[in-house]
């Protein structure tokens, strides 16, 4: 296949003749030497640089830039003079003997398109207390004979393989600054920091926006490859032993990236790919590798997508097409071929391949990418830990066995988005450190990495905080009212099952600034206690509403959200009768379709839907209602989102598609933009054409200040394609969204992206204003055609204008009680 190549990694590469190769040994050969003196400056200022002339070298005086060298002229009586300085262009001059007495050097900036060498730096501790560094110098994979300088010590690389070794003193921070100088190439500079432990390296790279893309174990140590961006755009690796660096750096320079690696038969095997995915491939091979098989599969258009060495044999999986569409594998005796063949017939494909502890571990996935995973493996694999992460939406993106343990990389979302990892030989993998300090470290890392306003995160000592919740509150951007941490169990119970722990009612202020019950969930403690919509709330646990409001206690006034917690309310009914009610918090099961009806007015069938949350169970509830609307020939729709705080964008996409149908099918529903670290996560979601879509040209939406997030996305995304009229009050103003991450027994949902519609419209942080203002009439039940907002909506549909034009675009009406974070998304105590 074009662009693919096999490279035998042990072959010594020749030095290209177009680059100067320096052979400098610093030895005096004859007595016919000459003295050269002068100064080295840049823009009139003296420089401390390395000066080299016919094999002799020294460093200039930092105070005045002077140098003095005694050098042997070459056979032609000439002296070739070099000067090298970090960030400046290399200087070169060929001097005749009469010019060499005094020669001043004027350095110049390096050109923007200067050719660059690659200098690798490996570091170990030396017995002297100094640091031993070694590595290679190369250009485009070709070894160089260059000068290497590190903390005042210097040497020259071997011209045959570009290797060097130096023992140097570290500075006060334990760092070694390494320079590489070679004629014709820009100077190279790298700071070698004290070595990091593997876990520290991984965490640091996560903080920088990298993800683990491959791990391997060999020769008693681990290698970790970390990548950033779409399709392995930027790569880095951790290795504490010899690794084929010249080969890797040379391939990186040509635009290739590491897509697989394995250790076997005493050497490293790497697959390097270029382009999108696995488009072009290169690999270094060993004698035992099935080279001919790979060449044949490449010729047929296949790519290597997985390989490993185990039990004295190689196993290689090659794939064809997008998303592992067609697969082939080459193995020997012990590979579980029959099981894999069966899974492939069921539509699965091999996405990871591991050999460890005398057995093969094979991960197979269905659908696109890593969807629907299962494992074919022995009992020693950390199955319980993996199963738990699968339940949370993660997938295995890499697994390795080494040193008597399994290392499992679990990722979530697109590509390697949202990673966790474990490396425990038992069934409980070591996922995030759950000490208070470990939880704080995790939250700080997540925020620095994925937060939409990552550049606004202050530098803080996260160990100084008592809890991750306290830390999050302190580092959130001032415009962020929504990021939160909550219980992992309650979060998933709500999102996946529609359950939450609480009392089961929501509140708001009316136009008289009285705190009223706006909504009571059926089968809740509040419903069982006889609390009704429109009742006035006077006290919670002995504190008046005024005290709670003045001291911002709404999130804590009712006590912890745990089953059995007692809460005392003082309620006044519509007749003015006050009573004290004591309730115990419990699980509340909600129906997200709160109410629906069809009004038949003057021959027009008007559907009415009160919808309260965008969660998983909403999909089936919406489908049921819209099936009825479709059967009954609904011509117009009133969508009541007045208390809907948002939720999942895929549910919002489904609802909008049910409304617009053919009017928007195939068009962009939502375009998301993440921070600069994760622009590869940006994506567009499209309108679909579900069964029972109404194909409406207009929808009237009832809103309040509690209408938020996914609710606003439905309004904004429908706007380019159908007429959207808004009745009620200005919405909350949340044109941003979150994904979410589990850690320990908690869940964090930070704001990660901003959303716009097909016309690029968004940025409604001040809310979306109504077409016609309508009161949220708490004195009437949902569906009462005399309720102020519903009455306004019906009037608009039948007359095309507001009931009272003086109320058009009125400012915000009755104020909402803002519950923070997860409780604010639910919108209820």
Secondary structure as GFF3:
##gff-version 3
##sequence-region A 1 829
A	DSSP	beta_strand	5	7	.	.	.	ID=ss1
A	DSSP	beta_strand	33	42	.	.	.	ID=ss2
A	DSSP	beta_strand	45	46	.	.	.	ID=ss3
A	DSSP	beta_strand	50	53	.	.	.	ID=ss4
A	DSSP	beta_strand	56	59	.	.	.	ID=ss5
A	DSSP	beta_strand	66	72	.	.	.	ID=ss6
A	DSSP	beta_strand	78	84	.	.	.	ID=ss7
A	DSSP	beta_strand	91	96	.	.	.	ID=ss8
A	DSSP	three_ten_helix	97	99	.	.	.	ID=ss9
A	DSSP	beta_strand	105	106	.	.	.	ID=ss10
A	DSSP	beta_strand	118	119	.	.	.	ID=ss11
A	DSSP	beta_strand	122	125	.	.	.	ID=ss12
A	DSSP	beta_strand	131	139	.	.	.	ID=ss13
A	DSSP	beta_strand	142	143	.	.	.	ID=ss14
A	DSSP	beta_strand	147	150	.	.	.	ID=ss15
A	DSSP	beta_strand	153	156	.	.	.	ID=ss16
A	DSSP	beta_strand	163	168	.	.	.	ID=ss17
A	DSSP	beta_strand	176	181	.	.	.	ID=ss18
A	DSSP	beta_strand	188	192	.	.	.	ID=ss19
A	DSSP	alpha_helix	198	207	.	.	.	ID=ss20
A	DSSP	beta_strand	211	218	.	.	.	ID=ss21
A	DSSP	beta_strand	221	228	.	.	.	ID=ss22
A	DSSP	beta_strand	234	239	.	.	.	ID=ss23
A	DSSP	alpha_helix	245	253	.	.	.	ID=ss24
A	DSSP	beta_strand	256	264	.	.	.	ID=ss25
A	DSSP	beta_strand	267	274	.	.	.	ID=ss26
A	DSSP	beta_strand	280	284	.	.	.	ID=ss27
A	DSSP	alpha_helix	291	299	.	.	.	ID=ss28
A	DSSP	beta_strand	303	310	.	.	.	ID=ss29
A	DSSP	beta_strand	313	320	.	.	.	ID=ss30
A	DSSP	beta_strand	326	330	.	.	.	ID=ss31
A	DSSP	alpha_helix	337	345	.	.	.	ID=ss32
A	DSSP	beta_strand	348	356	.	.	.	ID=ss33
A	DSSP	beta_strand	359	366	.	.	.	ID=ss34
A	DSSP	beta_strand	373	376	.	.	.	ID=ss35
A	DSSP	alpha_helix	383	391	.	.	.	ID=ss36
A	DSSP	beta_strand	394	402	.	.	.	ID=ss37
A	DSSP	beta_strand	405	412	.	.	.	ID=ss38
A	DSSP	beta_strand	420	422	.	.	.	ID=ss39
A	DSSP	alpha_helix	436	450	.	.	.	ID=ss40
A	DSSP	three_ten_helix	454	456	.	.	.	ID=ss41
A	DSSP	three_ten_helix	462	464	.	.	.	ID=ss42
A	DSSP	alpha_helix	468	475	.	.	.	ID=ss43
A	DSSP	beta_strand	484	487	.	.	.	ID=ss44
A	DSSP	alpha_helix	488	492	.	.	.	ID=ss45
A	DSSP	pi_helix	493	497	.	.	.	ID=ss46
A	DSSP	beta_strand	499	502	.	.	.	ID=ss47
A	DSSP	beta_strand	505	509	.	.	.	ID=ss48
A	DSSP	beta_strand	515	520	.	.	.	ID=ss49
A	DSSP	alpha_helix	525	528	.	.	.	ID=ss50
A	DSSP	beta_strand	536	540	.	.	.	ID=ss51
A	DSSP	beta_strand	543	544	.	.	.	ID=ss52
A	DSSP	alpha_helix	545	550	.	.	.	ID=ss53
A	DSSP	beta_strand	566	572	.	.	.	ID=ss54
A	DSSP	beta_strand	578	584	.	.	.	ID=ss55
A	DSSP	beta_strand	586	589	.	.	.	ID=ss56
A	DSSP	beta_strand	593	601	.	.	.	ID=ss57
A	DSSP	beta_strand	604	611	.	.	.	ID=ss58
A	DSSP	alpha_helix	618	631	.	.	.	ID=ss59
A	DSSP	beta_strand	636	640	.	.	.	ID=ss60
A	DSSP	alpha_helix	649	660	.	.	.	ID=ss61
A	DSSP	three_ten_helix	661	663	.	.	.	ID=ss62
A	DSSP	beta_strand	668	673	.	.	.	ID=ss63
A	DSSP	three_ten_helix	676	681	.	.	.	ID=ss64
A	DSSP	beta_strand	684	686	.	.	.	ID=ss65
A	DSSP	beta_strand	698	703	.	.	.	ID=ss66
A	DSSP	alpha_helix	710	718	.	.	.	ID=ss67
A	DSSP	beta_strand	723	728	.	.	.	ID=ss68
A	DSSP	beta_strand	736	738	.	.	.	ID=ss69
A	DSSP	beta_strand	741	743	.	.	.	ID=ss70
A	DSSP	beta_strand	746	749	.	.	.	ID=ss71
A	DSSP	beta_strand	751	756	.	.	.	ID=ss72
A	DSSP	beta_strand	772	773	.	.	.	ID=ss73
A	DSSP	alpha_helix	788	799	.	.	.	ID=ss74
A	DSSP	three_ten_helix	805	807	.	.	.	ID=ss75
A	DSSP	alpha_helix	821	826	.	.	.	ID=ss76
###
